[in-house]
Amino acid sequence: MMRILFIFLFSVFVCSVQANTAPTVSVLTLHSLPPVVLPDNSIPVTVYYLDDYQSGITSINQQLQGLSESDATEKAKTVITNSANKIQQAAQGLYLAYRFNIHEVPAIIINDNVVVFGATNVNIALDPYLTRLNEQAHGVPA
């Protein structure tokens, strides 16, 4: 009996911790489809602009084109340093797209297990997910 009571209390505790933990949100999109995040949203959102990868590489190539080898080496250090963060962020987004088998954007990934396709409004995409978490915390069956 004590074992059953312990398992029940532990399950309730885990559900309440999950319900009170803010979800992680990743948005995969393009600059032409910017996400909408309302200012009152307390949930951290990471936006990955996937088109930054190609535009960053193209920018580097254009800036180095036509330079001599010695000039290109010096210029490359500066150009790559300036573009590195943008390209790296986009590459992380491309990895997420690959990992979740996402072929079209925009897509919103919630807690690394729920993907909402075609949405740019983060708050609207989160609403069903947060509602379901709240229902689970209050014992509403799936």
Secondary structure, 3 states (H helix, E strand, C coil): CHHHHHHHHHHHHHHHHHHHCCCCEEEEECCCCCCECCCCCCCCEEEEECHHHHHHHHHHHHHHCCCCHHHHHHHHHHHHHHHHHHHHHHHHHHHHHHHCCCCCCCEEEECCCEEEECCCEHHHHHHHHHHHHHHHHCCCCC
